[in-house]
Amino acid sequence: MRNYTFTGAFLLGIGIVGMLDGIIFHQILQWHSTFMHTDRFHQIVSDGIFHLIVTIILFIGAVLLRPSPLGLEDRGTKESIYHPLESY
């Protein structure tokens, strides 16, 4: 049985911490870059790639945590929580 809740929450947490690191330490305080031993242009590019990867991880975590819209797949629970067509 695949546990989408744990994996989604883990990825979402990693994404949030990565976003906080990128926003606070990279952008606001400019304490460090992802790749420090190069010129300023490549530091900015490496930070941009870091932000892109963190955004993808955040998106995947959010997708894994969403409920199954039709209840067609097992999301790690016995019953799906969200059944929009159940009332018809």
BELLIN-V22709 format. One record per backbone hydrogen bond with DSSP energy under -0.5 kcal/mol. CO is the residue of the C=O (numbers start at 1). NH is the residue of the N-H. If there is no record, write none. Layout:
# BELLIN-V22709
co=CO nh=NH
co=CO nh=NH
This chain:
# BELLIN-V22709
co=2 nh=4
co=3 nh=7
co=4 nh=8
co=5 nh=9
co=6 nh=10
co=7 nh=11
co=8 nh=12
co=9 nh=13
co=10 nh=14
co=11 nh=15
co=12 nh=16
co=13 nh=17
co=14 nh=18
co=15 nh=19
co=16 nh=20
co=17 nh=21
co=18 nh=22
co=19 nh=23
co=20 nh=24
co=20 nh=25
co=21 nh=25
co=21 nh=26
co=22 nh=27
co=23 nh=28
co=24 nh=29
co=25 nh=31
co=25 nh=32
co=36 nh=38
co=39 nh=43
co=40 nh=44
co=41 nh=45
co=42 nh=46
co=43 nh=47
co=44 nh=48
co=45 nh=49
co=46 nh=50
co=47 nh=51
co=48 nh=52
co=49 nh=53
co=50 nh=54
co=51 nh=55
co=52 nh=56
co=53 nh=57
co=54 nh=58
co=55 nh=59
co=56 nh=60
co=57 nh=61
co=58 nh=62
co=59 nh=63
co=60 nh=64
co=61 nh=65
co=62 nh=66
co=63 nh=66
co=69 nh=84
co=73 nh=75
co=81 nh=83
co=83 nh=86
co=85 nh=88
